[in-house]
Amino acid sequence: MADNQAPLAVSMGEPAGIGPDLILSLYANRAELGLPPFVVYGHIDFLRARATRLRLPVAMVESTPLEAPARFAEALPVVHIDGLVPDKPGDPTALSGKVVIEAISRAVEHSLTGSCRAIVTAPIHKAVLYSAGFKYPGHTEFLAALCAQGGVTPTPVMMLAHEALRVIPATIHVPISAVPSLVTFELVVSTGRIVAHSLRTRFGIAEPRIGFAGLNPHASEGGNIGTEDYDIVGPAIAQLQHEGILAEGPMPADTLFHLPHWRKYDAVIAMYHDQALIPIKTVAFDQAVNVTLGLPIVRTSPDHGTAFDLAGTGKGSDASFLNAIRLADELTGGAVHRAAAQRHY
């Protein structure tokens, strides 16, 4: 367990994308934003080249996590990962793949040992990583594998958060045609357990209240629009209630996500990707934060991709990345979150 004086670990992400730009921009405005100390995992010469391209006066220094807090005020601490990383915004190349993978691995390693108190990940581009040995469906699955202990890999659960609004898709990147067969009793129960546990232990909510969206329109409308909500989702919620979890539903998603109703819950579990992401992106398109629940470490990330078209231009919004840093600080007991004016997540 890291203490709240340890830095946050920030992985560089895809070099041709917008992640490095946002990291550098946020660091350049660290005093104004009141940011907690963080250390970047990536290639220091590449980061210097990108800062020059963006005309950002950012000094950098190779550093260990232990040294980072003392150095943060004067220079951006970087855990240097050696390799080939060209500064070509919008032009991803497999040359940098090994550095991107190693940066994530080292950041997770230092978070697991407590040298860093959380990891904030910049977006990656999986297509160019596969040629560098990346063997996972996505970023989150890779993080879960890195967190495996005793041969057991934790089950990651994706949450999107903005202020008091939190939503979790029970199924994620799968075709809509596959969703009904994937929404099982076991999936709904295990997701509910992980969310309830995380809300208690990470978010400090003693008795979290969780709402569940139905799979079908009108939550199956008495069995007239499918039976999954009665056969599967409802019994799973009953099991969670039996375990003492304040779970409610299934409810029609079109009314559950009406803001006054949504705010009654500490989190809402939706049955599929768009059912969850459309409402959160409607109210907080460039400000929501992706939080991975179920891991032994805290992981947050901005809720956007590599944005190749904006890389190197200095025009991308850093709001989501900023909120990801602030939420990682909040969830690990840092000082920044105590200023009410800075609670933007």
Residue pairs with C-beta under 8 A, 6 or more apart in sequence:
1 114
2 111
2 114
2 115
2 116
2 117
2 118
2 332
3 114
3 117
4 117
4 332
4 333
4 334
4 335
5 69
6 65
6 69
6 114
6 115
6 116
6 117
7 36
7 37
7 38
7 39
7 65
7 68
7 69
7 72
7 77
7 116
7 117
8 36
8 37
8 38
8 39
8 116
8 117
8 118
8 119
8 120
8 325
8 328
8 329
8 332
9 38
9 39
9 41
9 65
9 107
9 108
9 110
9 111
9 116
9 118
9 119
9 120
10 23
10 38
10 39
10 40
10 41
10 107
10 119
10 120
10 121
10 122
10 325
11 40
11 41
11 42
11 100
11 103
11 104
11 107
11 119
11 120
11 121
11 122
12 19
12 20
12 23
12 40
12 41
12 42
12 43
12 46
12 47
12 81
12 99
12 100
12 103
12 122
13 19
13 20
13 100
13 121
13 122
13 123
13 124
13 306
14 92
14 96
14 100
14 122
14 123
14 124
14 125
14 128
14 306
15 42
15 43
15 46
15 50
15 85
15 86
15 87
15 88
15 92
15 96
15 99
15 100
16 88
16 89
16 90
16 91
16 92
16 93
16 96
16 125
16 306
16 308
16 311
17 89
17 92
17 122
17 123
17 125
17 305
17 306
17 307
17 308
17 311
18 123
18 304
18 306
18 307
18 308
18 310
18 311
18 316
19 122
19 123
19 306
19 321
20 42
20 46
20 47
20 50
20 122
21 50
21 54
21 89
21 310
21 311
21 312
21 313
21 314
21 316
22 122
22 302
22 316
22 318
22 321
23 40
23 47
23 122
23 321
24 47
24 50
24 51
24 54
24 56
24 58
24 76
25 54
25 56
25 314
25 318
26 33
26 35
26 318
26 321
26 322
26 325
27 35
27 58
27 76
28 56
28 57
28 58
30 72
30 73
33 322
33 342
34 336
34 339
34 342
35 325
35 336
36 325
36 329
36 334
36 335
36 336
37 68
37 69
37 72
37 77
38 68
38 72
38 77
38 120
38 325
39 63
39 65
39 68
39 77
39 78
39 79
39 116
40 47
40 76
40 77
40 78
40 79
41 78
41 79
41 81
41 103
41 104
41 106
41 107
42 78
42 79
42 80
42 81
42 85
42 99
42 103
43 80
43 81
43 82
43 83
43 85
43 96
43 99
44 60
44 62
44 78
44 80
45 85
46 85
46 86
46 87
46 96
47 58
47 60
47 76
47 78
48 60
49 87
50 87
50 89
50 312
51 57
51 58
51 60
53 87
53 89
53 312
54 312
54 314
55 314
58 76
59 74
59 75
59 76
60 75
60 76
60 77
60 78
61 71
61 75
61 76
61 77
61 78
62 78
62 79
62 80
63 71
63 77
63 78
63 79
64 79
64 115
65 79
65 110
65 115
65 116
66 115
67 77
68 77
71 77
79 103
79 106
79 107
79 110
81 99
81 102
81 103
81 106
82 99
83 95
83 96
83 98
83 99
83 102
84 95
84 96
84 99
85 95
85 96
85 99
86 93
86 95
86 96
89 308
89 311
89 312
89 313
90 308
90 309
90 311
90 312
91 308
92 125
92 127
92 128
92 306
92 308
93 128
94 128
94 129
94 131
94 132
96 128
97 128
97 129
97 131
97 132
97 133
97 134
98 132
98 133
100 124
100 129
100 132
101 129
101 132
101 133
101 134
101 142
104 121
104 124
104 139
104 142
104 143
104 146
105 146
107 116
107 119
107 121
108 119
108 143
108 146
108 147
108 297
109 146
110 116
111 117
111 118
111 119
111 297
111 298
112 147
112 296
112 297
117 298
117 328
117 332
117 333
117 334
118 297
118 298
118 299
118 300
118 328
118 329
118 331
118 332
119 143
119 297
119 298
119 299
119 300
119 328
120 299
120 300
120 301
120 321
120 324
120 325
120 328
121 139
121 143
121 299
121 300
121 301
122 301
122 302
122 321
123 139
123 301
123 302
123 304
123 305
123 306
123 307
124 139
124 306
125 306
126 134
126 138
126 139
134 142
136 142
136 145
137 173
138 173
139 301
140 156
140 158
140 292
141 156
143 156
143 292
143 295
143 299
144 153
144 154
144 155
144 156
144 294
144 295
145 153
147 153
147 154
147 295
147 296
147 297
148 154
149 296
154 294
154 295
154 296
155 190
155 194
155 294
156 292
156 293
156 294
156 295
157 168
157 191
157 194
157 195
157 198
157 292
157 293
157 294
158 168
158 169
158 172
158 290
158 291
158 292
158 293
159 166
159 167
159 168
159 195
159 198
159 267
159 290
159 291
159 292
159 293
160 166
160 167
160 168
160 276
160 277
160 280
160 288
160 289
160 290
160 291
160 303
161 167
161 288
161 289
161 291
161 327
161 345
162 280
162 283
162 284
162 287
162 288
162 289
162 323
162 345
163 284
163 343
163 344
163 345
164 263
164 266
165 262
165 263
165 280
165 283
165 284
166 266
166 267
166 268
167 267
167 268
167 269
167 270
167 276
167 277
167 279
167 280
168 191
168 195
168 267
168 268
168 269
168 270
168 276
168 293
169 269
169 270
169 271
169 272
169 273
169 275
169 276
169 277
170 183
170 187
170 188
170 191
170 269
170 270
170 271
170 272
171 178
171 179
171 182
171 183
171 187
171 271
171 272
171 273
172 273
173 273
174 182
174 272
174 273
176 272
176 274
179 215
179 271
179 272
180 215
180 226
180 228
183 215
183 228
183 232
183 233
183 271
183 272
184 232
185 232
185 235
185 236
185 239
188 212
188 232
188 233
188 236
188 237
188 269
189 236
189 239
189 240
191 269
192 210
192 212
192 236
192 237
192 240
192 245
192 247
192 269
193 240
193 243
193 245
194 293
194 294
195 208
195 210
195 267
195 269
195 293
196 208
196 210
196 240
196 245
196 247
198 293
198 294
199 205
199 208
199 210
199 266
199 267
200 206
200 208
202 293
202 298
202 331
203 266
203 331
205 266
207 246
208 245
208 246
208 266
208 267
209 246
209 248
209 264
209 265
209 266
210 240
210 245
210 246
210 247
210 248
210 265
210 266
210 267
210 268
210 269
211 247
211 248
211 249
211 251
211 256
211 262
211 264
211 265
211 267
211 268
211 269
212 233
212 237
212 247
212 248
212 249
212 250
212 251
212 268
212 269
213 219
213 249
213 250
213 251
213 252
213 253
213 256
213 257
213 268
213 269
213 270
213 271
213 275
214 220
214 229
214 233
214 249
214 250
214 251
214 252
214 253
214 271
215 226
215 228
215 229
215 232
215 233
215 250
215 271
215 272
216 225
216 226
216 228
216 229
217 225
217 252
217 254
218 225
218 252
219 229
219 233
219 249
219 250
219 251
219 252
220 226
220 227
220 228
220 229
220 230
220 250
223 230
229 250
233 249
233 250
233 271
234 249
234 250
237 247
237 248
237 249
237 250
240 247
241 247
248 265
249 256
253 270
253 275
255 261
256 262
256 268
257 268
257 279
259 283
262 268
262 279
268 276
270 276
280 288
280 303
281 288
281 303
286 304
286 317
286 319
286 320
287 319
287 320
287 323
287 344
287 345
288 303
288 320
288 323
289 300
289 301
289 302
289 303
289 320
289 323
289 324
289 327
289 345
290 300
290 301
290 302
290 303
290 324
291 298
291 299
291 300
291 327
291 331
292 299
292 300
292 301
298 328
298 331
298 332
299 328
300 324
300 325
300 327
300 328
300 331
301 324
302 320
302 321
302 323
302 324
303 320
304 320
307 316
310 316
319 344
322 344
323 344
323 345
324 345
326 336
326 337
326 342
326 343
326 344
326 345
327 345
329 335
329 336
329 337
330 336
330 337
330 343
330 345
336 342
337 343
